[in-house]
Amino acid sequence: MAVAEALETPQTVQMLRDKFVELRGKYTVNSDSVDDVLEALGYDASPTVRTLKGVTQAVIVEATMIIKSVQPPELYTKDYPGSDGWRVLISISKGAVSVTHMRREEAQASPTSPDYFWIEWHQTVVLDGRAEAVQSASLRIVDLWVNEKAPKARRDLIRRTFCGGSLRLY
């Protein structure tokens, strides 16, 4: 509702609230209720719908491929489990809507291994205030943790590969 309250007219927000009340308890399958809400909002005519399209795993596929392209095979990573593994932040201001995916990935090695490390990267897409056009996009590695028990050559390779945790890819 917060996204709709920031981007939609008061009438649309009230219609959406009414739709949620109407749907409460009606469905047991989420996709049916989501489709009803999308239809009520007018699909792509809605800035809320256009914004929420940026909150899907499909959006980060290209970013994941770019991150993998800078990794040598011995530094391949996998999804980091838990709540820090993938977070999404939507920020709305008068002239812009931004959707930021914050991902943490970890080494293939066990967390107890000296070869273990993790990286955190952020992909941000900034849209205009009505979520109709992309103004900018960025992909950055923003943090890196390396096990100090790893051999120096491996620590150096990890830090070089990921620029010490501050690599801007686009």
Backbone as ProteinMPNN parsed JSONL, in Angstrom:
{"seq_chain_A": "MAVAEALETPQTVQMLRDKFVELRGKYTVNSDSVDDVLEALGYDASPTVRTLKGVTQAVIVEATMIIKSVQPPELYTKDYPGSDGWRVLISISKGAVSVTHMRREEAQASPTSPDYFWIEWHQTVVLDGRAEAVQSASLRIVDLWVNEKAPKARRDLIRRTFCGGSLRLY", "coords_chain_A": {"N_chain_A": [[0.82, -1.191, 0.0], [2.028, 1.198, 0.618], [3.566, 1.973, -1.606], [1.56, 2.399, -3.519], [0.153, 4.457, -2.202], [2.008, 6.495, -2.411], [2.233, 6.904, -5.158], [-0.206, 6.812, -6.535], [-3.487, 8.226, -7.236], [-5.658, 9.622, -4.665], [-8.217, 8.473, -4.968], [-7.7, 6.104, -6.362], [-6.125, 4.775, -4.498], [-8.0, 4.383, -2.447], [-9.805, 2.726, -3.824], [-8.153, 0.522, -4.157], [-7.745, -0.266, -1.491], [-10.385, -0.995, -0.892], [-10.618, -3.126, -2.666], [-8.802, -4.952, -1.578], [-10.114, -5.527, 0.829], [-12.412, -6.719, -0.213], [-11.267, -8.985, -1.392], [-10.206, -10.365, 0.724], [-9.903, -13.421, 2.221], [-11.136, -14.62, 0.058], [-9.563, -15.975, -1.791], [-7.387, -18.794, -2.002], [-5.196, -19.254, -3.455], [-2.487, -17.388, -4.276], [-1.826, -16.228, -6.803], [-4.211, -15.809, -8.174], [-5.514, -13.814, -6.667], [-3.643, -11.777, -6.892], [-3.776, -11.232, -9.62], [-6.36, -10.163, -9.754], [-5.967, -7.786, -8.319], [-4.047, -6.493, -9.925], [-5.565, -6.133, -12.221], [-7.532, -4.405, -11.213], [-5.979, -2.165, -10.735], [-5.331, -1.447, -13.28], [-3.334, -2.626, -14.737], [-0.436, -2.075, -16.657], [-0.959, 0.641, -16.86], [-0.783, 1.721, -14.414], [1.338, 3.414, -12.126], [2.136, 2.144, -9.819], [2.022, -0.609, -10.427], [3.933, -0.635, -12.489], [6.206, 0.054, -11.039], [6.381, -2.091, -9.201], [6.975, -4.135, -10.923], [9.658, -4.124, -11.025], [10.444, -5.584, -8.877], [11.202, -8.324, -8.97], [12.672, -11.565, -9.423], [13.559, -11.907, -11.999], [14.551, -9.464, -12.797], [17.119, -9.272, -11.784], [18.665, -11.105, -13.116], [20.39, -10.466, -15.294], [22.253, -8.832, -13.952], [23.343, -10.708, -12.185], [24.629, -12.372, -14.031], [26.571, -10.599, -15.01], [28.097, -10.156, -12.689], [29.069, -12.762, -12.316], [30.68, -12.908, -14.548], [33.013, -11.555, -13.937], [34.274, -13.175, -12.189], [36.778, -15.56, -11.543], [36.743, -19.144, -12.074], [37.446, -20.445, -9.644], [36.511, -18.731, -7.751], [33.8, -18.702, -7.829], [30.494, -17.961, -6.76], [27.605, -18.522, -4.63], [24.078, -18.344, -3.788], [23.467, -16.564, -0.8], [22.281, -17.809, 2.204], [19.375, -16.985, 4.186], [18.058, -13.947, 5.75], [19.644, -11.796, 4.941], [20.348, -12.424, 2.414], [18.91, -11.556, 0.133], [17.51, -8.546, -0.43], [15.065, -6.009, -1.042], [14.667, -2.656, -1.827], [12.47, -0.01, -2.12], [12.423, 3.275, -3.065], [10.852, 6.388, -2.97], [10.582, 9.537, -4.302], [9.778, 12.984, -5.0], [10.457, 13.357, -7.739], [11.417, 10.913, -8.629], [11.573, 7.328, -8.71], [13.031, 4.676, -7.168], [14.332, 1.381, -7.391], [16.031, -0.893, -5.586], [17.961, -3.735, -5.557], [19.474, -5.682, -3.189], [21.956, -7.859, -2.818], [23.521, -10.663, -1.356], [26.174, -12.843, -1.806], [27.861, -15.961, -1.404], [30.964, -17.77, -1.042], [31.598, -20.918, -2.671], [32.725, -22.624, -0.902], [32.559, -24.068, 2.404], [31.193, -22.224, 5.203], [32.885, -22.532, 7.379], [35.334, -22.982, 6.33], [38.689, -21.942, 5.512], [38.748, -20.859, 2.981], [36.427, -19.509, 2.606], [34.359, -16.724, 1.703], [32.439, -13.706, 1.286], [30.393, -11.604, -0.824], [28.701, -8.49, -1.273], [26.3, -7.074, -3.355], [24.708, -4.387, -5.119], [22.006, -3.6, -7.163], [20.597, -0.971, -8.802], [17.798, 0.634, -10.121], [16.657, 3.58, -11.405], [13.729, 5.294, -11.866], [11.589, 7.659, -13.571], [9.377, 10.021, -11.898], [6.775, 9.038, -12.289], [7.181, 6.453, -12.839], [7.579, 5.717, -15.491], [9.73, 5.849, -17.246], [13.133, 4.817, -17.525], [15.657, 6.388, -15.746], [18.238, 6.0, -14.839], [20.663, 3.376, -14.224], [22.45, 1.143, -12.125], [25.13, -1.013, -11.075], [26.795, -2.335, -8.452], [29.462, -3.684, -6.552], [29.445, -3.675, -3.197], [30.381, -4.507, -0.746], [32.645, -6.701, 0.927], [33.784, -9.65, 2.42], [36.497, -11.389, 3.623], [37.995, -14.357, 4.675], [40.478, -14.186, 6.981], [42.123, -16.292, 7.506], [42.584, -17.577, 5.201], [44.908, -18.548, 2.619], [47.428, -16.133, 1.761], [47.735, -15.551, -0.996], [45.241, -16.331, -2.033], [43.521, -14.597, -0.621], [44.42, -12.171, -1.662], [43.748, -12.523, -4.398], [40.941, -12.64, -4.247], [40.355, -10.081, -3.22], [41.441, -8.469, -5.263], [39.87, -9.293, -7.462], [37.3, -8.426, -6.738], [37.731, -5.784, -6.249], [38.28, -5.008, -3.601], [35.78, -4.779, -2.495], [34.469, -2.636, -3.562], [33.467, -2.234, -6.299], [32.385, -0.873, -9.265], [30.222, -1.809, -11.726], [28.417, -1.054, -13.716]], "CA_chain_A": [[0.0, 0.0, 0.0], [2.868, 2.392, 0.695], [3.919, 2.377, -2.971], [0.345, 2.96, -4.123], [-0.141, 5.738, -1.554], [2.951, 7.505, -2.899], [2.206, 7.085, -6.611], [-1.548, 6.817, -7.114], [-4.433, 9.245, -6.757], [-6.398, 9.158, -3.479], [-9.324, 7.614, -5.382], [-7.149, 4.786, -6.694], [-5.707, 4.154, -3.233], [-9.214, 3.909, -1.774], [-10.298, 1.59, -4.597], [-7.266, -0.601, -3.855], [-8.105, -0.715, -0.136], [-11.67, -1.691, -1.004], [-10.359, -4.392, -3.366], [-8.183, -5.868, -0.609], [-11.178, -5.967, 1.735], [-13.252, -7.637, -0.987], [-10.547, -10.228, -1.676], [-9.802, -11.025, 1.962], [-10.543, -14.708, 2.428], [-11.755, -15.137, -1.161], [-8.66, -16.853, -2.522], [-6.341, -19.534, -1.309], [-4.059, -19.232, -4.371], [-2.08, -15.99, -4.376], [-1.774, -15.683, -8.16], [-5.538, -15.336, -8.55], [-5.788, -12.536, -6.013], [-2.734, -10.789, -7.479], [-4.323, -10.856, -10.917], [-7.489, -9.266, -9.491], [-5.429, -6.478, -7.913], [-3.448, -5.887, -11.117], [-6.665, -5.694, -13.08], [-8.153, -3.24, -10.574], [-5.072, -1.025, -10.898], [-5.202, -1.095, -14.693], [-2.099, -3.217, -15.247], [0.685, -1.158, -16.917], [-1.359, 2.044, -16.754], [-0.555, 2.113, -13.027], [2.725, 3.559, -11.708], [2.404, 1.129, -8.786], [2.33, -1.854, -11.13], [5.215, -0.462, -13.196], [7.262, 0.012, -10.019], [6.493, -3.437, -8.637], [7.597, -5.022, -11.917], [11.086, -4.142, -10.723], [10.672, -6.366, -7.66], [11.132, -9.737, -9.333], [13.98, -12.175, -9.613], [13.95, -11.743, -13.403], [15.259, -8.187, -12.936], [18.531, -9.379, -11.4], [19.365, -12.145, -13.877], [21.506, -9.843, -16.035], [23.259, -8.412, -12.964], [24.021, -11.927, -11.717], [25.54, -12.809, -15.091], [27.703, -9.665, -15.04], [28.933, -10.469, -11.518], [29.758, -14.033, -12.597], [31.668, -12.722, -15.616], [34.289, -11.058, -13.406], [34.791, -14.161, -11.255], [37.405, -16.778, -12.044], [35.997, -20.318, -11.573], [37.751, -20.79, -8.239], [35.832, -17.768, -6.877], [32.35, -18.697, -8.069], [29.685, -17.792, -5.553], [26.234, -19.046, -4.635], [23.177, -17.547, -2.963], [23.689, -16.528, 0.644], [20.996, -18.125, 2.838], [18.944, -16.115, 5.267], [17.408, -12.67, 5.445], [20.579, -10.883, 4.282], [20.664, -12.925, 1.085], [18.301, -10.744, -0.923], [16.577, -7.535, 0.073], [14.666, -5.049, -2.068], [14.28, -1.367, -1.268], [11.827, 0.926, -3.044], [12.472, 4.647, -2.565], [10.027, 7.255, -3.808], [10.677, 10.974, -4.029], [8.903, 13.739, -5.908], [10.789, 13.212, -9.151], [12.051, 9.642, -8.975], [11.252, 6.079, -8.019], [14.17, 3.768, -7.347], [14.215, 0.018, -6.898], [17.379, -1.41, -5.354], [18.118, -5.121, -5.112], [20.701, -5.84, -2.412], [22.202, -9.308, -2.79], [24.773, -11.174, -0.798], [26.53, -14.165, -2.304], [28.971, -16.523, -0.643], [31.83, -18.728, -1.726], [31.132, -22.309, -2.705], [33.323, -23.291, 0.267], [31.79, -24.043, 3.66], [31.497, -21.046, 6.029], [33.97, -22.817, 8.338], [36.578, -23.169, 5.577], [39.488, -20.723, 5.31], [38.488, -20.343, 1.635], [35.121, -18.86, 2.583], [34.243, -15.266, 1.619], [31.156, -13.274, 0.722], [30.31, -10.277, -1.432], [27.362, -7.917, -1.364], [26.165, -6.175, -4.496], [23.451, -3.651, -5.246], [21.567, -3.171, -8.487], [19.586, 0.072, -8.632], [17.176, 1.217, -11.306], [15.948, 4.809, -11.062], [12.691, 5.646, -12.836], [11.027, 8.993, -13.355], [8.414, 10.078, -10.804], [5.567, 8.264, -12.6], [7.652, 5.099, -13.155], [7.335, 5.489, -16.918], [10.972, 5.768, -18.012], [14.358, 4.609, -16.748], [16.581, 7.526, -15.744], [19.592, 5.471, -14.698], [20.805, 2.042, -13.638], [23.817, 0.901, -11.668], [25.447, -2.295, -10.447], [28.025, -2.126, -7.686], [29.83, -4.541, -5.427], [29.547, -2.673, -2.141], [31.011, -5.022, 0.466], [33.394, -7.937, 0.748], [34.407, -10.202, 3.618], [37.437, -12.455, 3.291], [38.535, -15.031, 5.856], [41.906, -13.875, 7.117], [42.862, -17.555, 7.611], [42.86, -18.059, 3.843], [46.271, -18.221, 2.178], [47.555, -14.753, 1.296], [47.508, -15.482, -2.447], [43.788, -16.391, -2.256], [42.949, -13.331, -0.13], [44.764, -11.136, -2.643], [42.952, -12.764, -5.596], [39.553, -12.247, -3.943], [40.304, -8.61, -3.111], [41.665, -7.908, -6.612], [38.718, -9.603, -8.311], [36.137, -7.629, -6.333], [38.207, -4.434, -5.937], [38.191, -4.758, -2.172], [34.392, -4.568, -2.091], [33.912, -1.382, -4.094], [33.597, -2.338, -7.755], [31.218, -0.399, -10.015], [30.201, -2.55, -12.979], [27.721, -0.168, -14.664]], "C_chain_A": [[0.862, 1.251, 0.0], [3.256, 2.893, -0.696], [2.713, 3.022, -3.638], [0.02, 4.324, -3.513], [0.762, 6.849, -2.059], [2.755, 7.843, -4.376], [0.816, 7.257, -7.227], [-2.376, 7.983, -6.574], [-5.13, 8.729, -5.496], [-7.563, 8.228, -3.838], [-8.836, 6.196, -5.691], [-6.725, 4.054, -5.429], [-6.927, 3.61, -2.496], [-9.812, 2.706, -2.492], [-9.458, 0.343, -4.287], [-7.547, -1.144, -2.453], [-9.408, -1.521, -0.174], [-11.484, -3.06, -1.66], [-9.727, -5.403, -2.413], [-9.217, -6.395, 0.386], [-12.064, -6.997, 1.038], [-12.579, -8.997, -1.166], [-10.174, -11.016, -0.416], [-10.601, -12.313, 2.146], [-11.146, -15.333, 1.18], [-10.873, -16.174, -1.854], [-7.731, -17.599, -1.585], [-5.084, -19.577, -2.167], [-3.701, -17.774, -4.642], [-2.137, -15.429, -5.792], [-3.139, -15.178, -8.615], [-5.835, -13.976, -7.935], [-4.882, -11.44, -6.564], [-3.279, -10.318, -8.824], [-5.521, -9.914, -10.755], [-7.011, -7.866, -9.114], [-4.816, -5.771, -9.115], [-4.524, -5.361, -12.061], [-7.324, -4.435, -12.507], [-7.294, -1.992, -10.751], [-4.919, -0.607, -12.357], [-3.908, -1.588, -15.301], [-1.033, -2.138, -15.461], [0.304, 0.318, -16.903], [-1.048, 2.594, -15.353], [0.933, 2.277, -12.713], [3.101, 2.562, -10.611], [2.788, -0.189, -9.44], [3.674, -1.754, -11.833], [6.38, -0.512, -12.214], [7.466, -1.407, -9.517], [7.016, -4.463, -9.64], [9.106, -5.122, -11.684], [11.445, -4.977, -9.509], [10.468, -7.846, -7.973], [12.542, -10.263, -9.532], [14.475, -12.002, -11.048], [14.784, -10.481, -13.612], [16.756, -8.341, -12.656], [19.311, -10.436, -12.175], [20.579, -11.565, -14.603], [22.62, -9.415, -15.073], [24.043, -9.616, -12.455], [25.018, -12.416, -12.761], [26.766, -11.894, -15.185], [28.652, -9.941, -13.88], [29.725, -11.744, -11.784], [30.858, -13.849, -13.636], [33.0, -12.188, -15.104], [34.951, -12.063, -12.471], [35.542, -15.276, -11.976], [36.688, -17.988, -11.425], [36.262, -20.656, -10.109], [37.109, -19.815, -7.246], [34.33, -17.699, -7.137], [31.607, -18.66, -6.736], [28.312, -18.427, -5.74], [25.385, -18.134, -3.755], [23.542, -17.668, -1.489], [22.344, -16.817, 1.315], [20.635, -17.092, 3.907], [18.448, -14.765, 4.791], [18.343, -11.662, 4.78], [20.901, -11.303, 2.851], [20.119, -12.071, -0.041], [17.273, -9.824, -0.294], [16.261, -6.581, -1.071], [14.175, -3.789, -1.367], [13.662, -0.526, -2.38], [11.856, 2.294, -2.374], [11.7, 5.534, -3.536], [10.209, 8.696, -3.348], [9.812, 11.683, -5.067], [9.199, 13.455, -7.383], [11.364, 11.873, -9.555], [11.53, 8.5, -8.108], [12.455, 5.174, -8.233], [13.87, 2.424, -6.706], [15.631, -0.53, -6.808], [17.295, -2.84, -4.839], [19.467, -5.207, -4.42], [20.909, -7.34, -2.204], [23.525, -9.6, -2.127], [24.957, -12.573, -1.372], [27.756, -14.639, -1.554], [29.752, -17.507, -1.498], [31.177, -20.101, -1.734], [31.639, -23.085, -1.486], [32.404, -23.157, 1.483], [32.144, -22.786, 4.462], [32.607, -21.273, 7.06], [35.323, -22.985, 7.657], [37.369, -21.861, 5.5], [39.25, -20.092, 3.939], [37.17, -19.584, 1.522], [35.265, -17.335, 2.486], [32.824, -14.948, 1.188], [31.297, -11.886, 0.131], [28.869, -9.793, -1.316], [27.357, -6.967, -2.543], [24.784, -5.572, -4.531], [23.208, -3.324, -6.716], [20.438, -2.174, -8.26], [19.105, 0.543, -9.997], [16.372, 2.421, -10.824], [15.008, 5.147, -12.209], [12.263, 7.086, -12.598], [9.921, 8.902, -12.295], [7.115, 9.336, -11.039], [5.903, 6.822, -12.985], [7.379, 4.739, -14.618], [8.616, 5.306, -17.729], [12.163, 5.587, -17.066], [15.233, 5.847, -16.881], [18.022, 7.063, -15.616], [19.541, 4.069, -14.109], [22.254, 1.883, -13.207], [23.915, -0.485, -11.042], [26.792, -2.115, -9.765], [28.233, -3.262, -6.694], [30.17, -3.58, -4.301], [30.23, -3.174, -0.882], [31.635, -6.375, 0.164], [33.925, -8.366, 2.1], [35.244, -11.387, 3.195], [37.966, -13.038, 4.594], [40.043, -14.794, 5.911], [42.759, -15.126, 7.289], [43.154, -18.158, 6.243], [44.309, -17.736, 3.487], [46.307, -16.811, 1.566], [47.259, -14.624, -0.204], [46.0, -15.51, -2.755], [43.12, -15.101, -1.785], [43.202, -12.224, -1.143], [43.943, -11.286, -3.926], [41.509, -12.312, -5.385], [39.455, -10.727, -3.916], [40.522, -7.938, -4.468], [40.431, -8.09, -7.491], [37.551, -8.671, -8.014], [36.521, -6.223, -5.871], [37.998, -4.077, -4.459], [36.78, -4.483, -1.686], [33.812, -3.266, -2.586], [34.118, -1.311, -5.609], [32.29, -1.866, -8.4], [31.242, -1.049, -11.388], [29.419, -1.844, -14.068], [26.889, 0.812, -13.89]], "O_chain_A": [[0.464, 2.27, -0.565], [3.272, 4.099, -0.938], [2.836, 4.079, -4.257], [-0.351, 5.249, -4.235], [0.35, 8.007, -2.132], [3.077, 8.952, -4.802], [0.688, 7.795, -8.327], [-2.01, 8.63, -5.593], [-5.188, 7.518, -5.281], [-7.861, 7.296, -3.091], [-9.482, 5.214, -5.326], [-6.94, 2.849, -5.303], [-6.89, 2.495, -1.976], [-10.275, 1.767, -1.846], [-9.996, -0.758, -4.171], [-7.582, -2.359, -2.257], [-9.513, -2.586, 0.433], [-12.117, -4.036, -1.258], [-10.08, -6.582, -2.438], [-9.197, -7.573, 0.741], [-12.421, -8.02, 1.623], [-13.237, -10.035, -1.099], [-9.863, -12.205, -0.496], [-11.829, -12.286, 2.217], [-11.622, -16.466, 1.232], [-11.377, -17.135, -2.436], [-7.346, -17.104, -0.526], [-4.01, -19.904, -1.662], [-4.514, -17.017, -5.173], [-2.467, -14.256, -5.966], [-3.212, -14.209, -9.371], [-6.351, -13.085, -8.611], [-5.31, -10.292, -6.689], [-3.242, -9.125, -9.126], [-5.678, -8.973, -11.533], [-7.594, -6.872, -9.548], [-5.04, -4.576, -9.307], [-4.396, -4.274, -12.624], [-7.636, -3.505, -13.25], [-7.82, -0.888, -10.899], [-4.423, 0.485, -12.634], [-3.432, -1.022, -16.285], [-0.753, -1.365, -14.545], [1.191, 1.171, -16.933], [-1.055, 3.808, -15.148], [1.72, 1.375, -13.002], [4.265, 2.181, -10.494], [3.773, -0.815, -9.048], [4.472, -2.69, -11.779], [7.431, -1.067, -12.531], [8.6, -1.875, -9.418], [7.454, -5.544, -9.247], [9.744, -6.089, -12.099], [12.617, -5.074, -9.146], [9.671, -8.529, -7.33], [13.479, -9.503, -9.776], [15.682, -11.955, -11.284], [15.629, -10.436, -14.505], [17.571, -7.618, -13.229], [20.497, -10.64, -11.916], [21.674, -12.124, -14.528], [23.799, -9.618, -15.36], [25.263, -9.552, -12.309], [26.126, -12.828, -12.418], [27.878, -12.371, -15.415], [29.869, -9.959, -14.062], [30.923, -11.799, -11.506], [31.862, -14.561, -13.607], [34.02, -12.352, -15.773], [36.068, -11.833, -12.008], [35.014, -15.875, -12.912], [36.087, -17.862, -10.357], [35.357, -21.116, -9.414], [37.154, -20.043, -6.037], [33.666, -16.752, -6.716], [32.033, -19.243, -5.739], [27.919, -18.81, -6.842], [25.908, -17.261, -3.063], [23.88, -18.748, -1.004], [21.36, -16.138, 1.023], [21.506, -16.416, 4.454], [18.419, -14.477, 3.594], [17.863, -10.747, 4.11], [21.644, -10.614, 2.154], [20.786, -11.879, -1.058], [16.292, -10.274, 0.298], [17.085, -6.37, -1.96], [13.372, -3.85, -0.436], [14.255, -0.353, -3.445], [11.373, 2.455, -1.253], [11.868, 5.447, -4.752], [10.019, 9.028, -2.178], [9.19, 11.039, -5.912], [8.274, 13.329, -8.185], [11.765, 11.699, -10.705], [11.115, 8.68, -6.963], [12.854, 4.935, -9.373], [13.252, 2.333, -5.645], [16.341, -0.623, -7.809], [16.65, -3.119, -3.829], [20.49, -4.843, -5.001], [20.138, -7.998, -1.506], [24.512, -8.887, -2.309], [24.024, -13.374, -1.417], [28.586, -13.839, -1.12], [29.276, -18.001, -2.519], [30.314, -20.401, -0.909], [31.043, -24.087, -1.091], [31.582, -22.244, 1.563], [33.285, -22.329, 4.406], [33.199, -20.315, 7.557], [36.345, -23.116, 8.33], [36.775, -20.785, 5.43], [39.525, -18.906, 3.755], [36.839, -19.073, 0.452], [36.156, -16.737, 3.091], [32.087, -15.841, 0.769], [32.169, -11.104, 0.509], [27.935, -10.594, -1.267], [28.272, -6.162, -2.72], [23.816, -6.156, -4.043], [24.095, -2.834, -7.415], [19.444, -2.489, -7.606], [19.897, 0.813, -10.899], [15.516, 2.299, -9.947], [15.423, 5.27, -13.361], [12.545, 7.661, -11.546], [9.578, 7.806, -11.851], [6.409, 9.027, -10.079], [5.029, 6.063, -13.404], [7.001, 3.612, -14.936], [8.592, 4.676, -18.787], [12.191, 6.131, -15.962], [15.518, 6.302, -17.989], [18.925, 7.654, -16.207], [18.522, 3.635, -13.572], [23.167, 2.416, -13.837], [22.934, -1.046, -10.553], [27.794, -1.79, -10.403], [27.282, -3.738, -6.074], [31.08, -2.761, -4.434], [30.623, -2.374, -0.033], [31.203, -7.092, -0.738], [34.459, -7.548, 2.849], [34.768, -12.281, 2.495], [38.34, -12.301, 5.507], [40.778, -15.161, 4.994], [43.986, -15.046, 7.228], [43.89, -19.14, 6.139], [44.875, -16.767, 3.993], [45.344, -16.364, 0.942], [46.596, -13.675, -0.622], [45.538, -14.791, -3.641], [42.248, -14.568, -2.472], [42.308, -11.433, -1.446], [43.49, -10.288, -4.486], [40.925, -11.669, -6.258], [38.556, -10.154, -4.532], [39.86, -6.949, -4.785], [40.001, -7.162, -8.175], [36.89, -8.183, -8.931], [35.746, -5.551, -5.191], [37.585, -2.964, -4.132], [36.601, -3.998, -0.568], [32.774, -2.823, -2.092], [34.837, -0.453, -6.122], [31.22, -2.401, -8.11], [32.196, -0.856, -12.142], [29.729, -2.017, -15.247], [26.217, 1.655, -14.483]]}, "name": "protein", "num_of_chains": 1, "seq": "MAVAEALETPQTVQMLRDKFVELRGKYTVNSDSVDDVLEALGYDASPTVRTLKGVTQAVIVEATMIIKSVQPPELYTKDYPGSDGWRVLISISKGAVSVTHMRREEAQASPTSPDYFWIEWHQTVVLDGRAEAVQSASLRIVDLWVNEKAPKARRDLIRRTFCGGSLRLY"}
